[in-house]
Amino acid sequence: MSFIETSIEVAGRGREIFDIIKDMERFPDFMPDIKSVKVLEHIPGGTMTAWESEIDGMPISWTEEDLFDEQNLRIDYRMTEGDLARFEGRWSVTETPGGCEVRLTVDFDLGIPMLADVLGPVMEQKVRDNSLMMLNSIKRRIEEA
């Protein structure tokens, strides 16, 4: 089991940033590691989405439930099926004096205890790198618009 938390400062308005994060189907347009995101269903307060990603050439796919907290600019997500035993976390946008802090947490479990000692640290770094790529992509999208 691993928990990764990354954040970045973005010179933008909270609602604008939140709306970009919420529009996950557009992620492949500006995030190189995200191959596809498709909204499967609109549910009360959120969506069910199917994801295809790639980490160092390794394809990963999953379906997740995304719950939108519009008032607090937060999205809680939880894998409902996919390649890992557990994959969940949160996007949050917090106003700061210079713009906003965008935070992404990922809590995951490979589900293979025998490989966790060997692959765990490598996978943690890959997930951290991927999370930072996503945050930097959002930053560029906002600040270069």
N, CA and C atoms as an extended XYZ file, in Angstrom:
435
Properties=species:S:1:pos:R:3:atomname:S:1:resname:S:1:resid:I:1 pbc="F F F"
N         0.845       -1.169        0.000 N   MET     1
C         0.000        0.000        0.000 CA  MET     1
C         0.892        1.234        0.000 C   MET     1
N         0.569        2.184       -0.858 N   SER     2
C         1.368        3.393       -0.989 CA  SER     2
C         0.466        4.611       -1.076 C   SER     2
N         0.940        5.694       -0.505 N   PHE     3
C         0.217        6.962       -0.561 CA  PHE     3
C         1.162        8.012       -1.122 C   PHE     3
N         0.737        8.664       -2.201 N   ILE     4
C         1.531        9.701       -2.865 CA  ILE     4
C         0.734       10.997       -2.809 C   ILE     4
N         1.399       12.090       -2.439 N   GLU     5
C         0.760       13.406       -2.428 CA  GLU     5
C         1.674       14.390       -3.142 C   GLU     5
N         1.127       15.049       -4.161 N   THR     6
C         1.879       16.034       -4.918 CA  THR     6
C         1.035       17.299       -5.028 C   THR     6
N         1.712       18.430       -5.206 N   SER     7
C         0.977       19.688       -5.372 CA  SER     7
C         1.815       20.651       -6.197 C   SER     7
N         1.127       21.675       -6.704 N   ILE     8
C         1.789       22.693       -7.521 CA  ILE     8
C         1.021       23.999       -7.368 C   ILE     8
N         1.725       25.098       -7.447 N   GLU     9
C         1.089       26.421       -7.454 CA  GLU     9
C         0.759       26.794       -8.894 C   GLU     9
N        -0.454       27.272       -9.094 N   VAL    10
C        -0.909       27.653      -10.431 CA  VAL    10
C        -1.454       29.070      -10.375 C   VAL    10
N        -0.997       29.901      -11.293 N   ALA    11
C        -1.487       31.285      -11.381 CA  ALA    11
C        -2.800       31.277      -12.152 C   ALA    11
N        -3.869       31.041      -11.436 N   GLY    12
C        -5.186       30.997      -12.070 CA  GLY    12
C        -6.276       31.037      -11.017 C   GLY    12
N        -7.502       31.108      -11.495 N   ARG    13
C        -8.665       31.134      -10.591 CA  ARG    13
C        -9.108       29.713      -10.270 C   ARG    13
N        -9.532       29.510       -9.041 N   GLY    14
C        -9.906       28.184       -8.578 CA  GLY    14
C       -10.958       27.503       -9.421 C   GLY    14
N       -12.023       28.206       -9.761 N   ARG    15
C       -13.112       27.617      -10.535 CA  ARG    15
C       -12.626       27.197      -11.911 C   ARG    15
N       -11.798       28.028      -12.542 N   GLU    16
C       -11.266       27.717      -13.872 CA  GLU    16
C       -10.402       26.448      -13.820 C   GLU    16
N        -9.560       26.353      -12.812 N   ILE    17
C        -8.695       25.174      -12.658 CA  ILE    17
C        -9.545       23.934      -12.388 C   ILE    17
N       -10.500       24.059      -11.481 N   PHE    18
C       -11.375       22.944      -11.140 CA  PHE    18
C       -12.130       22.439      -12.370 C   PHE    18
N       -12.617       23.356      -13.178 N   ASP    19
C       -13.353       22.960      -14.378 CA  ASP    19
C       -12.475       22.193      -15.366 C   ASP    19
N       -11.197       22.540      -15.444 N   ILE    20
C       -10.268       21.798      -16.315 CA  ILE    20
C       -10.049       20.394      -15.767 C   ILE    20
N        -9.873       20.280      -14.452 N   ILE    21
C        -9.674       18.960      -13.847 CA  ILE    21
C       -10.933       18.102      -14.008 C   ILE    21
N       -12.071       18.709      -13.839 N   LYS    22
C       -13.345       17.996      -13.932 CA  LYS    22
C       -13.619       17.470      -15.345 C   LYS    22
N       -13.083       18.123      -16.358 N   ASP    23
C       -13.276       17.731      -17.755 CA  ASP    23
C       -12.230       16.679      -18.138 C   ASP    23
N       -12.282       15.542      -17.477 N   MET    24
C       -11.252       14.512      -17.606 CA  MET    24
C       -11.132       13.933      -19.006 C   MET    24
N       -12.224       13.938      -19.760 N   GLU    25
C       -12.157       13.405      -21.126 CA  GLU    25
C       -11.176       14.184      -21.995 C   GLU    25
N       -10.852       15.408      -21.604 N   ARG    26
C        -9.900       16.229      -22.367 CA  ARG    26
C        -8.444       15.988      -21.952 C   ARG    26
N        -8.204       15.254      -20.866 N   PHE    27
C        -6.842       15.031      -20.382 CA  PHE    27
C        -5.899       14.521      -21.474 C   PHE    27
N        -6.305       13.566      -22.327 N   PRO    28
C        -5.378       13.088      -23.362 CA  PRO    28
C        -4.925       14.188      -24.328 C   PRO    28
N        -5.688       15.277      -24.427 N   ASP    29
C        -5.312       16.386      -25.308 CA  ASP    29
C        -4.053       17.104      -24.842 C   ASP    29
N        -3.780       17.059      -23.528 N   PHE    30
C        -2.628       17.816      -23.031 CA  PHE    30
C        -1.798       17.069      -21.986 C   PHE    30
N        -2.104       15.805      -21.738 N   MET    31
C        -1.321       14.973      -20.823 CA  MET    31
C        -0.808       13.764      -21.593 C   MET    31
N         0.493       13.721      -21.878 N   PRO    32
C         1.026       12.672      -22.752 CA  PRO    32
C         0.845       11.240      -22.246 C   PRO    32
N         0.839       10.995      -20.947 N   ASP    33
C         0.724        9.631      -20.424 CA  ASP    33
C        -0.713        9.128      -20.358 C   ASP    33
N        -1.677       10.013      -20.525 N   ILE    34
C        -3.083        9.609      -20.486 CA  ILE    34
C        -3.520        9.346      -21.922 C   ILE    34
N        -3.821        8.105      -22.213 N   LYS    35
C        -4.177        7.713      -23.583 CA  LYS    35
C        -5.652        7.954      -23.887 C   LYS    35
N        -6.531        7.680      -22.909 N   SER    36
C        -7.954        7.962      -23.120 CA  SER    36
C        -8.675        8.001      -21.781 C   SER    36
N        -9.693        8.838      -21.744 N   VAL    37
C       -10.620        8.899      -20.617 CA  VAL    37
C       -12.007        9.042      -21.232 C   VAL    37
N       -12.905        8.182      -20.820 N   LYS    38
C       -14.255        8.211      -21.368 CA  LYS    38
C       -15.265        8.193      -20.226 C   LYS    38
N       -16.198        9.133      -20.274 N   VAL    39
C       -17.286        9.122      -19.299 CA  VAL    39
C       -18.246        8.008      -19.688 C   VAL    39
N       -18.410        7.047      -18.805 N   LEU    40
C       -19.301        5.916      -19.044 CA  LEU    40
C       -20.720        6.213      -18.597 C   LEU    40
N       -20.817        7.011      -17.530 N   GLU    41
C       -22.126        7.260      -16.937 CA  GLU    41
C       -22.049        8.490      -16.047 C   GLU    41
N       -23.116        9.265      -16.064 N   HIS    42
C       -23.263       10.371      -15.114 CA  HIS    42
C       -24.046        9.823      -13.929 C   HIS    42
N       -23.481        9.980      -12.740 N   ILE    43
C       -24.112        9.496      -11.514 CA  ILE    43
C       -24.402       10.702      -10.628 C   ILE    43
N       -25.229       10.563       -9.620 N   PRO    44
C       -25.487       11.709       -8.731 CA  PRO    44
C       -24.173       12.252       -8.141 C   PRO    44
N       -23.877       13.498       -8.448 N   GLY    45
C       -22.673       14.150       -7.922 CA  GLY    45
C       -21.377       13.809       -8.618 C   GLY    45
N       -21.440       13.107       -9.752 N   GLY    46
C       -20.182       12.766      -10.401 CA  GLY    46
C       -20.329       11.960      -11.668 C   GLY    46
N       -19.287       11.183      -11.956 N   THR    47
C       -19.243       10.370      -13.167 CA  THR    47
C       -18.568        9.037      -12.884 C   THR    47
N       -18.814        8.097      -13.762 N   MET    48
C       -18.039        6.860      -13.843 CA  MET    48
C       -17.205        7.012      -15.115 C   MET    48
N       -15.889        6.838      -14.996 N   THR    49
C       -15.003        7.040      -16.139 CA  THR    49
C       -14.113        5.822      -16.362 C   THR    49
N       -13.792        5.574      -17.623 N   ALA    50
C       -12.849        4.520      -18.004 CA  ALA    50
C       -11.555        5.188      -18.441 C   ALA    50
N       -10.443        4.731      -17.895 N   TRP    51
C        -9.138        5.328      -18.128 CA  TRP    51
C        -8.184        4.335      -18.783 C   TRP    51
N        -7.360        4.854      -19.689 N   GLU    52
C        -6.220        4.116      -20.222 CA  GLU    52
C        -5.027        5.035      -20.120 C   GLU    52
N        -4.000        4.552      -19.427 N   SER    53
C        -2.807        5.352      -19.207 CA  SER    53
C        -1.588        4.495      -19.535 C   SER    53
N        -0.444        5.142      -19.487 N   GLU    54
C         0.798        4.431      -19.746 CA  GLU    54
C         1.866        5.004      -18.827 C   GLU    54
N         2.543        4.120      -18.126 N   ILE    55
C         3.652        4.542      -17.272 CA  ILE    55
C         4.887        3.794      -17.744 C   ILE    55
N         5.829        4.531      -18.307 N   ASP    56
C         7.049        3.940      -18.878 CA  ASP    56
C         6.750        2.814      -19.855 C   ASP    56
N         5.787        3.039      -20.719 N   GLY    57
C         5.448        2.061      -21.729 CA  GLY    57
C         4.553        0.937      -21.241 C   GLY    57
N         4.238        0.926      -19.945 N   MET    58
C         3.378       -0.118      -19.395 CA  MET    58
C         1.935        0.375      -19.370 C   MET    58
N         1.053       -0.273      -20.133 N   PRO    59
C        -0.342        0.166      -20.149 CA  PRO    59
C        -1.052       -0.190      -18.840 C   PRO    59
N        -1.869        0.730      -18.377 N   ILE    60
C        -2.675        0.533      -17.180 CA  ILE    60
C        -4.081        1.021      -17.513 C   ILE    60
N        -5.077        0.236      -17.156 N   SER    61
C        -6.454        0.670      -17.408 CA  SER    61
C        -7.298        0.391      -16.173 C   SER    61
N        -8.331        1.218      -16.004 N   TRP    62
C        -9.218        1.078      -14.866 CA  TRP    62
C       -10.494        1.870      -15.106 C   TRP    62
N       -11.489        1.574      -14.300 N   THR    63
C       -12.730        2.335      -14.263 CA  THR    63
C       -12.809        2.946      -12.880 C   THR    63
N       -13.226        4.212      -12.823 N   GLU    64
C       -13.308        4.866      -11.520 CA  GLU    64
C       -14.596        5.655      -11.361 C   GLU    64
N       -14.941        5.857      -10.114 N   GLU    65
C       -16.047        6.721       -9.729 CA  GLU    65
C       -15.428        8.053       -9.317 C   GLU    65
N       -15.903        9.144       -9.895 N   ASP    66
C       -15.409       10.490       -9.595 CA  ASP    66
C       -16.549       11.275       -8.965 C   ASP    66
N       -16.339       11.733       -7.737 N   LEU    67
C       -17.364       12.506       -7.037 CA  LEU    67
C       -16.918       13.954       -6.933 C   LEU    67
N       -17.745       14.862       -7.447 N   PHE    68
C       -17.396       16.278       -7.532 CA  PHE    68
C       -17.990       17.052       -6.364 C   PHE    68
N       -17.121       17.730       -5.617 N   ASP    69
C       -17.547       18.643       -4.556 CA  ASP    69
C       -17.333       20.049       -5.113 C   ASP    69
N       -18.356       20.567       -5.775 N   GLU    70
C       -18.277       21.853       -6.469 CA  GLU    70
C       -17.956       23.007       -5.512 C   GLU    70
N       -18.525       22.976       -4.331 N   GLN    71
C       -18.348       24.075       -3.383 CA  GLN    71
C       -16.916       24.152       -2.863 C   GLN    71
N       -16.313       22.994       -2.599 N   ASN    72
C       -14.957       22.965       -2.039 CA  ASN    72
C       -13.880       22.711       -3.082 C   ASN    72
N       -14.268       22.686       -4.364 N   LEU    73
C       -13.330       22.476       -5.473 CA  LEU    73
C       -12.483       21.221       -5.239 C   LEU    73
N       -13.193       20.101       -5.035 N   ARG    74
C       -12.533       18.840       -4.722 CA  ARG    74
C       -13.190       17.712       -5.521 C   ARG    74
N       -12.373       16.781       -5.958 N   ILE    75
C       -12.856       15.583       -6.640 CA  ILE    75
C       -12.254       14.373       -5.930 C   ILE    75
N       -13.116       13.519       -5.410 N   ASP    76
C       -12.675       12.256       -4.825 CA  ASP    76
C       -12.889       11.172       -5.867 C   ASP    76
N       -11.869       10.350       -6.074 N   TYR    77
C       -11.999        9.279       -7.062 CA  TYR    77
C       -11.645        7.939       -6.424 C   TYR    77
N       -12.248        6.881       -6.974 N   ARG    78
C       -12.038        5.537       -6.453 CA  ARG    78
C       -12.191        4.542       -7.592 C   ARG    78
N       -11.172        3.728       -7.787 N   MET    79
C       -11.227        2.693       -8.812 CA  MET    79
C       -12.311        1.678       -8.443 C   MET    79
N       -13.131        1.329       -9.414 N   THR    80
C       -14.149        0.311       -9.187 CA  THR    80
C       -13.750       -1.021       -9.826 C   THR    80
N       -12.894       -0.970      -10.838 N   GLU    81
C       -12.294       -2.172      -11.413 CA  GLU    81
C       -11.071       -1.753      -12.204 C   GLU    81
N       -10.088       -2.676      -12.272 N   GLY    82
C        -8.899       -2.336      -13.015 CA  GLY    82
C        -7.706       -3.198      -12.665 C   GLY    82
N        -6.528       -2.718      -13.075 N   ASP    83
C        -5.304       -3.495      -12.994 CA  ASP    83
C        -4.663       -3.533      -11.603 C   ASP    83
N        -5.090       -2.685      -10.688 N   LEU    84
C        -4.522       -2.654       -9.338 CA  LEU    84
C        -5.551       -3.155       -8.332 C   LEU    84
N        -5.078       -3.510       -7.142 N   ALA    85
C        -6.004       -3.947       -6.090 CA  ALA    85
C        -6.781       -2.762       -5.534 C   ALA    85
N        -6.112       -1.616       -5.431 N   ARG    86
C        -6.774       -0.397       -4.958 CA  ARG    86
C        -6.110        0.806       -5.621 C   ARG    86
N        -6.942        1.786       -5.988 N   PHE    87
C        -6.459        3.021       -6.598 CA  PHE    87
C        -7.513        4.077       -6.314 C   PHE    87
N        -7.177        5.044       -5.450 N   GLU    88
C        -8.124        6.085       -5.080 CA  GLU    88
C        -7.362        7.315       -4.627 C   GLU    88
N        -8.066        8.423       -4.533 N   GLY    89
C        -7.409        9.648       -4.093 CA  GLY    89
C        -8.294       10.854       -4.259 C   GLY    89
N        -7.632       11.997       -4.377 N   ARG    90
C        -8.366       13.260       -4.406 CA  ARG    90
C        -7.590       14.314       -5.190 C   ARG    90
N        -8.351       15.099       -5.948 N   TRP    91
C        -7.890       16.360       -6.532 CA  TRP    91
C        -8.468       17.465       -5.659 C   TRP    91
N        -7.685       18.478       -5.337 N   SER    92
C        -8.247       19.622       -4.627 CA  SER    92
C        -7.576       20.901       -5.120 C   SER    92
N        -8.371       21.953       -5.139 N   VAL    93
C        -7.901       23.270       -5.560 CA  VAL    93
C        -8.166       24.224       -4.403 C   VAL    93
N        -7.105       24.892       -3.926 N   THR    94
C        -7.211       25.812       -2.792 CA  THR    94
C        -6.660       27.171       -3.201 C   THR    94
N        -7.461       28.206       -3.000 N   GLU    95
C        -7.019       29.567       -3.311 CA  GLU    95
C        -5.820       29.946       -2.428 C   GLU    95
N        -4.827       30.610       -3.023 N   THR    96
C        -3.657       31.129       -2.308 CA  THR    96
C        -3.460       32.583       -2.733 C   THR    96
N        -2.604       33.325       -2.041 N   PRO    97
C        -2.387       34.726       -2.439 CA  PRO    97
C        -1.913       34.894       -3.887 C   PRO    97
N        -1.134       33.913       -4.403 N   GLY    98
C        -0.617       34.036       -5.762 CA  GLY    98
C        -1.419       33.300       -6.818 C   GLY    98
N        -2.531       32.706       -6.451 N   GLY    99
C        -3.329       31.919       -7.396 CA  GLY    99
C        -4.013       30.786       -6.676 C   GLY    99
N        -3.544       29.559       -6.950 N   CYS   100
C        -4.141       28.380       -6.314 CA  CYS   100
C        -3.089       27.289       -6.132 C   CYS   100
N        -3.292       26.501       -5.101 N   GLU   101
C        -2.535       25.275       -4.946 CA  GLU   101
C        -3.425       24.146       -5.466 C   GLU   101
N        -2.875       23.352       -6.376 N   VAL   102
C        -3.584       22.183       -6.886 CA  VAL   102
C        -2.871       20.973       -6.298 C   VAL   102
N        -3.634       20.139       -5.611 N   ARG   103
C        -3.093       18.971       -4.926 CA  ARG   103
C        -3.739       17.711       -5.489 C   ARG   103
N        -2.902       16.691       -5.674 N   LEU   104
C        -3.364       15.399       -6.152 CA  LEU   104
C        -2.825       14.329       -5.210 C   LEU   104
N        -3.724       13.512       -4.658 N   THR   105
C        -3.286       12.379       -3.841 CA  THR   105
C        -3.662       11.094       -4.558 C   THR   105
N        -2.807       10.093       -4.385 N   VAL   106
C        -3.040        8.770       -4.952 CA  VAL   106
C        -2.707        7.750       -3.868 C   VAL   106
N        -3.665        6.926       -3.540 N   ASP   107
C        -3.500        5.854       -2.575 CA  ASP   107
C        -3.721        4.561       -3.353 C   ASP   107
N        -2.691        3.722       -3.446 N   PHE   108
C        -2.827        2.534       -4.290 CA  PHE   108
C        -2.170        1.317       -3.665 C   PHE   108
N        -2.603        0.166       -4.147 N   ASP   109
C        -2.069       -1.114       -3.709 CA  ASP   109
C        -1.945       -1.987       -4.943 C   ASP   109
N        -0.743       -2.514       -5.173 N   LEU   110
C        -0.526       -3.381       -6.330 CA  LEU   110
C        -1.319       -4.671       -6.224 C   LEU   110
N        -1.573       -5.132       -5.003 N   GLY   111
C        -2.343       -6.357       -4.819 CA  GLY   111
C        -1.531       -7.625       -4.938 C   GLY   111
N        -0.205       -7.498       -4.990 N   ILE   112
C         0.669       -8.671       -5.090 CA  ILE   112
C         1.715       -8.556       -3.975 C   ILE   112
N         1.405       -9.062       -2.784 N   PRO   113
C         2.304       -8.878       -1.637 CA  PRO   113
C         3.741       -9.335       -1.894 C   PRO   113
N         3.932      -10.416       -2.645 N   MET   114
C         5.292      -10.925       -2.888 CA  MET   114
C         6.123       -9.945       -3.714 C   MET   114
N         5.467       -9.172       -4.579 N   LEU   115
C         6.203       -8.232       -5.424 CA  LEU   115
C         6.263       -6.828       -4.832 C   LEU   115
N         5.508       -6.576       -3.775 N   ALA   116
C         5.424       -5.227       -3.213 CA  ALA   116
C         6.784       -4.705       -2.780 C   ALA   116
N         7.612       -5.559       -2.170 N   ASP   117
C         8.931       -5.107       -1.715 CA  ASP   117
C         9.835       -4.730       -2.878 C   ASP   117
N         9.715       -5.465       -3.970 N   VAL   118
C        10.571       -5.215       -5.141 CA  VAL   118
C        10.008       -4.095       -6.009 C   VAL   118
N         8.732       -4.217       -6.373 N   LEU   119
C         8.125       -3.265       -7.299 CA  LEU   119
C         7.568       -2.021       -6.618 C   LEU   119
N         7.253       -2.130       -5.331 N   GLY   120
C         6.625       -1.021       -4.619 CA  GLY   120
C         7.348        0.300       -4.765 C   GLY   120
N         8.656        0.367       -4.412 N   PRO   121
C         9.367        1.644       -4.530 CA  PRO   121
C         9.442        2.174       -5.962 C   PRO   121
N         9.594        1.284       -6.927 N   VAL   122
C         9.647        1.693       -8.332 CA  VAL   122
C         8.282        2.252       -8.748 C   VAL   122
N         7.222        1.535       -8.386 N   MET   123
C         5.871        1.969       -8.741 CA  MET   123
C         5.534        3.293       -8.053 C   MET   123
N         5.955        3.453       -6.799 N   GLU   124
C         5.715        4.715       -6.096 CA  GLU   124
C         6.334        5.880       -6.858 C   GLU   124
N         7.577        5.707       -7.314 N   GLN   125
C         8.236        6.780       -8.051 CA  GLN   125
C         7.536        7.042       -9.379 C   GLN   125
N         7.096        5.984      -10.050 N   LYS   126
C         6.385        6.150      -11.321 CA  LYS   126
C         5.064        6.889      -11.116 C   LYS   126
N         4.332        6.544      -10.060 N   VAL   127
C         3.065        7.219       -9.780 CA  VAL   127
C         3.319        8.671       -9.402 C   VAL   127
N         4.375        8.930       -8.623 N   ARG   128
C         4.730       10.313       -8.263 CA  ARG   128
C         5.071       11.113       -9.521 C   ARG   128
N         5.891       10.531      -10.398 N   ASP   129
C         6.268       11.217      -11.644 CA  ASP   129
C         5.036       11.482      -12.504 C   ASP   129
N         4.136       10.497      -12.595 N   ASN   130
C         2.927       10.659      -13.392 CA  ASN   130
C         2.025       11.733      -12.793 C   ASN   130
N         1.912       11.768      -11.467 N   SER   131
C         1.096       12.794      -10.800 CA  SER   131
C         1.657       14.190      -11.071 C   SER   131
N         2.972       14.328      -10.994 N   LEU   132
C         3.599       15.625      -11.270 CA  LEU   132
C         3.405       16.026      -12.730 C   LEU   132
N         3.452       15.049      -13.647 N   MET   133
C         3.196       15.339      -15.059 CA  MET   133
C         1.784       15.893      -15.225 C   MET   133
N         0.817       15.291      -14.541 N   MET   134
C        -0.566       15.746      -14.649 CA  MET   134
C        -0.708       17.166      -14.099 C   MET   134
N        -0.108       17.424      -12.943 N   LEU   135
C        -0.186       18.759      -12.348 CA  LEU   135
C         0.497       19.810      -13.228 C   LEU   135
N         1.668       19.483      -13.738 N   ASN   136
C         2.379       20.432      -14.609 CA  ASN   136
C         1.616       20.673      -15.906 C   ASN   136
N         0.928       19.651      -16.410 N   SER   137
C         0.124       19.817      -17.625 CA  SER   137
C        -1.041       20.778      -17.373 C   SER   137
N        -1.679       20.664      -16.221 N   ILE   138
C        -2.764       21.578      -15.864 CA  ILE   138
C        -2.221       22.992      -15.700 C   ILE   138
N        -1.072       23.128      -15.051 N   LYS   139
C        -0.442       24.437      -14.871 CA  LYS   139
C        -0.184       25.101      -16.229 C   LYS   139
N         0.427       24.352      -17.143 N   ARG   140
C         0.701       24.904      -18.483 CA  ARG   140
C        -0.589       25.296      -19.188 C   ARG   140
N        -1.597       24.461      -19.081 N   ARG   141
C        -2.868       24.727      -19.756 CA  ARG   141
C        -3.489       26.039      -19.256 C   ARG   141
N        -3.412       26.284      -17.952 N   ILE   142
C        -3.962       27.507      -17.368 CA  ILE   142
C        -3.083       28.704      -17.682 C   ILE   142
N        -1.799       28.580      -17.435 N   GLU   143
C        -0.903       29.746      -17.509 CA  GLU   143
C        -0.509       30.122      -18.924 C   GLU   143
N        -0.647       29.202      -19.872 N   GLU   144
C        -0.295       29.511      -21.255 CA  GLU   144
C        -1.522       29.834      -22.093 C   GLU   144
N        -2.694       29.840      -21.476 N   ALA   145
C        -3.933       30.113      -22.223 CA  ALA   145
C        -4.040       31.569      -22.588 C   ALA   145
